[in-house]
Amino acid sequence: MKKILAVLFLGILTTELKSQSFIQTYQDRVDQLNLENITSNLKEFEKLGVKTTGSQENDNALLWIKNKYLSFGYSEDEISEDPFSIGKLKSKNLIITKKGTVHADQYIIICGHFDSINGPGVNDNGSGTSIILEAAKILKDVPTEYSIKFIHFSGEEQGLYGSKHYVDDVVYQKKIRQIDVKMVLNLDQVGGKKGMFNDTVFCDEDQGGSSKNNAASKQATKELIACTTLYSPLKAQIDPAEHSDYISFEKKGEVITGFFEYLRSDLPHTKDDTFANTDVRYVFNIGKATLGALQHFAQASTVDNEKK
C-alpha cells in the first residue's frame, strides 16, 4: 500500500553529503550482507503463501520471522508480540529490541510489514522483511549507542492496522508517550521488478500530514540519501512519505523516513508478486544502504571489536 503515483521531487546535492563521512568499519559490516541469504529469505517467504491478515499463512509467517531471530541468537526476552484485531480477524506484530549502550531509552525503529494480499508478496513486502532480518543478524553483537527496535507489522494492506495499534497502544497509552522514538526507518516494496534497470531508490521524506517534525524528517532523509550513496551502488531521490506503516508514527509527530522502489512494479497485490518477478540484486543493494544507514542512525561502534 504505497504510492499510486511516484512523484520525483529532488535529486542529490553534493553539499548534502559533506556532513557525513565514510566509515570503513560500517562498510565492513555492510559487506557481510550476503546475496545468497537474501535469496533464501525471499524464496522461503514465497513458500509461506498469501499472508492475508488473520489467516493461518499470516500466523505462519510471523512464526517464521520469530524463529529467524531466535536462530540469530536473540533471546525470548528481546522478542515480543503485539496482538491486535481487525473486526473478527486477529493478528500480531513482532518486535525485537536491541538495547543501546549510551541512550538505552531512545529507540531507532526499523520496520516493514509482512502481510500480503492476493499473492505471496515477495516484493510487497518480503523484500523489506528480508532486509530487516539480515540487518538484525549482522548487527546482533555490534554495540550501538541508541537502542534499536526491529518491527514486523501485520495488517498494513488493510489500512495500516498493525502499526496504528502499536503506536496508539504501545508507543502511546492514553495519549501519553511511553517509548522515546528517535526516528523511524520504514522499508516497503523495495524489490523492484526483474528486467527493469533498478539503479535508484526513493528515500521518503515527511512533507505534510499532521507532523510537527517535517524539518527533522527532511534532515533524516538527507542523511539516508548520504548513507545510500556511501554504502551502496545505488543512486537516491526524494519522494514524499505516504501510505505505509511510518504514517502511523507520523500522525503522532514522530520523525520518519524510509525506502521505496524507484521504478514502480505493477505486480504487488497480485498473484504474480513472486520471487521470479523480483529483482533480488536490487533488494541486496537496498540492504547495503539500509545497513549503512541503520549504523549511522543508531551510532554503531566504529571499532570492529564485537563478538564474531
C-alpha positions in Angstrom: 0.0 0.0 0.0 2.3 2.8 -1.1 2.1 5.4 -3.8 -0.3 5.2 -6.7 1.9 7.7 -8.5 5.5 8.1 -7.6 6.5 11.8 -8.0 10.1 12.8 -8.3 10.9 15.9 -6.3 14.6 16.4 -5.7 18.0 15.0 -6.7 21.1 14.6 -4.6 23.0 17.7 -3.9 26.8 17.4 -3.4 26.6 19.8 -0.4 24.2 17.4 1.3 26.9 14.8 1.6 29.5 16.9 3.3 28.1 16.4 6.8 28.6 12.6 6.7 31.8 10.8 6.1 32.6 7.3 5.0 33.3 4.9 7.9 35.3 1.8 6.9 34.0 -0.3 9.9 30.4 0.4 8.7 31.4 -0.7 5.2 33.0 -3.9 6.6 29.7 -4.8 8.2 27.7 -3.9 5.1 30.0 -6.2 3.2 28.8 -9.1 5.5 25.4 -8.9 3.7 25.1 -12.0 1.6 23.1 -12.2 -1.6 22.5 -15.9 -1.1 20.9 -15.2 2.3 18.6 -12.6 0.7 17.7 -15.0 -2.0 17.0 -17.8 0.5 14.8 -15.5 2.6 12.7 -14.4 -0.4 12.2 -18.0 -1.5 11.2 -19.1 2.0 8.8 -16.1 2.2 7.2 -17.0 -1.1 6.6 -20.6 0.1 4.6 -19.3 3.1 1.8 -18.4 0.7 -0.7 -15.5 0.7 -0.3 -13.9 4.1 -3.6 -12.2 4.5 -4.1 -10.6 7.9 -5.9 -13.1 10.2 -5.0 -16.1 8.1 -3.1 -19.2 9.1 -0.5 -18.2 6.5 -0.1 -14.9 8.2 0.5 -16.7 11.6 3.0 -19.0 10.0 4.9 -16.0 8.5 5.1 -14.4 12.0 6.4 -17.7 13.4 9.0 -18.0 10.6 10.2 -14.5 11.3 10.4 -15.1 15.1 12.4 -18.3 14.5 14.8 -16.4 12.4 15.6 -14.1 15.3 16.0 -17.0 17.7 18.4 -18.6 15.2 20.4 -15.3 15.2 20.8 -15.5 18.9 18.2 -13.0 20.1 16.6 -14.2 23.4 12.9 -14.6 24.1 13.2 -11.6 26.4 14.3 -9.5 23.4 11.3 -10.6 21.3 7.7 -9.6 22.0 4.4 -10.0 20.2 1.8 -7.2 19.9 -1.7 -8.7 19.2 -4.4 -6.7 17.6 -7.8 -7.2 16.0 -9.5 -6.0 12.8 -13.1 -6.8 13.5 -13.2 -10.6 14.0 -9.7 -11.0 12.5 -6.8 -11.4 14.8 -3.1 -10.9 14.1 0.2 -9.9 15.7 3.1 -7.5 15.2 6.5 -8.8 16.1 9.0 -6.5 17.9 12.7 -7.3 18.6 14.6 -4.9 20.9 18.3 -4.5 20.9 19.5 -2.3 23.7 21.8 0.7 23.2 24.9 1.3 25.2 24.5 5.1 25.8 20.9 6.1 25.1 19.2 2.9 26.1 15.8 4.6 26.4 15.8 6.2 23.0 14.9 4.0 20.0 15.7 3.8 16.3 12.8 1.9 14.8 13.4 0.0 11.6 10.1 -1.5 10.3 8.2 -3.2 7.5 5.1 -5.2 7.0 4.9 -8.9 6.3 1.2 -9.4 5.4 0.2 -9.7 1.8 -3.0 -9.8 -0.3 -3.8 -11.9 -3.4 -0.3 -13.2 -3.8 2.8 -14.2 -1.7 4.0 -10.6 -1.6 7.7 -11.3 -2.3 8.2 -7.7 -3.3 5.5 -6.2 -1.2 6.9 -6.8 1.4 9.1 -9.9 1.6 11.8 -7.6 0.3 11.7 -5.2 3.3 11.2 -8.2 5.6 14.3 -9.9 4.3 16.5 -6.8 4.6 15.4 -6.2 8.2 16.2 -9.8 9.1 19.7 -9.6 7.7 20.4 -6.2 9.3 19.3 -7.6 12.7 21.6 -10.7 12.2 24.7 -8.7 11.2 24.2 -6.1 14.0 23.3 -8.6 16.7 26.6 -8.2 18.6 27.5 -4.7 17.4 27.3 -2.1 20.1 25.1 0.8 19.2 24.6 4.0 21.3 20.9 4.1 20.6 18.6 1.2 21.1 17.1 -0.4 18.0 13.6 -1.9 17.6 13.2 -4.3 14.6 9.5 -4.3 13.9 7.5 -6.5 11.6 3.9 -5.2 11.2 0.8 -7.1 10.1 -2.4 -5.5 8.9 -0.7 -3.0 6.6 -2.6 -3.9 3.5 -6.0 -3.5 5.1 -5.1 0.0 6.3 -2.0 0.2 8.5 -3.9 -1.5 11.3 -0.9 -3.2 12.9 1.3 -0.1 13.0 -1.6 2.0 14.2 -2.3 -0.3 17.0 1.4 -0.4 18.0 1.7 3.4 18.0 -1.7 4.1 19.7 -1.5 1.3 22.3 2.2 0.7 22.9 4.2 3.8 22.0 1.4 5.9 23.4 -1.0 5.0 26.1 -3.9 7.3 26.9 -2.1 9.8 24.6 1.0 9.7 26.9 4.2 8.8 25.2 5.7 5.6 26.7 8.6 5.0 24.2 11.0 7.6 23.2 11.3 7.1 19.4 14.2 9.0 18.0 13.2 8.2 14.4 11.5 5.6 12.2 13.1 3.9 9.1 10.4 2.1 7.1 11.1 -0.4 4.3 8.2 -1.2 2.0 8.2 -2.6 -1.6 11.9 -2.4 -2.3 12.2 -5.4 -4.6 11.7 -3.7 -8.0 10.6 -5.7 -11.0 13.0 -8.2 -12.6 14.2 -7.0 -16.0 14.0 -3.2 -15.2 17.1 -1.1 -14.7 16.9 -0.7 -11.0 19.8 1.6 -10.1 17.9 4.2 -7.9 15.9 4.1 -4.8 13.4 6.6 -3.3 14.2 8.0 0.1 10.9 9.0 1.7 10.5 12.4 3.4 7.7 13.7 5.5 6.2 16.6 3.5 2.8 17.0 5.0 0.2 15.5 7.2 -0.1 16.4 10.8 3.6 16.0 11.6 5.3 18.6 13.7 8.6 17.2 12.6 8.9 17.8 8.9 12.2 19.7 9.3 13.7 16.8 11.3 12.4 14.3 8.7 14.0 16.3 6.0 17.3 16.1 7.8 16.9 12.4 8.4 16.1 11.8 4.8 19.1 13.8 3.7 21.2 11.6 5.9 19.5 8.5 4.5 20.5 9.7 1.0 24.1 10.2 2.0 24.3 6.7 3.6 22.8 5.2 0.4 25.4 6.7 -1.8 28.2 6.0 0.7 27.5 2.3 1.4 25.7 1.0 -1.7 26.0 1.4 -5.5 22.5 3.0 -5.7 21.5 6.5 -6.6 18.8 8.1 -4.4 15.9 10.5 -5.0 13.5 12.2 -2.6 9.9 11.1 -2.5 7.0 12.2 -0.2 6.2 9.7 2.5 2.7 8.2 2.3 0.5 5.1 2.6 2.9 2.9 4.6 3.4 2.0 8.2 5.6 5.0 9.1 2.4 7.2 8.6 1.0 5.8 11.9 4.1 7.3 13.6 4.0 10.5 11.5 0.4 11.2 12.7 1.8 11.4 16.3 4.5 13.8 15.2 7.4 11.3 15.1 10.4 11.7 12.8 10.1 9.3 9.8 12.0 8.3 6.6 12.2 5.2 4.6 13.0 3.3 1.3 10.7 2.6 -1.6 11.5 1.3 -5.1 12.1 4.0 -7.7 10.7 2.2 -10.7 7.4 1.0 -9.5 6.4 -2.6 -10.1 2.8 -3.2 -11.1 2.7 -6.7 -9.6 2.2 -6.1 -5.8 -1.3 -7.2 -4.7 -1.4 -9.7 -7.4 -0.7 -13.5 -7.7 2.4 -12.5 -9.7 4.2 -10.8 -6.9 6.6 -13.7 -6.8 10.3 -14.5 -6.4 10.7 -15.0 -10.2 9.5 -11.4 -10.8 11.5 -9.7 -8.1 15.0 -8.1 -8.7 17.0 -9.9 -6.0 20.1 -7.9 -6.7 18.1 -4.7 -6.1 16.9 -6.0 -2.7 20.5 -6.8 -1.9 21.7 -3.3 -2.8 19.0 -1.6 -0.8 20.0 -3.9 2.0 23.5 -2.4 1.8 22.1 1.1 2.0 19.9 0.0 5.0 22.8 -1.4 6.9 24.9 1.7 6.4 22.0 4.0 7.4 21.0 1.9 10.4 24.5 2.0 11.8 24.6 5.8 11.2 21.3 6.5 12.9 21.9 4.2 15.8 25.5 5.3 16.2 27.1 1.9 15.9 30.6 1.3 17.2 33.3 2.4 14.8 35.7 -0.2 16.2 35.4 -3.7 14.9 35.8 -5.5 18.2 32.4 -7.1 18.6 32.0 -10.8 19.1 32.3 -12.8 15.9 
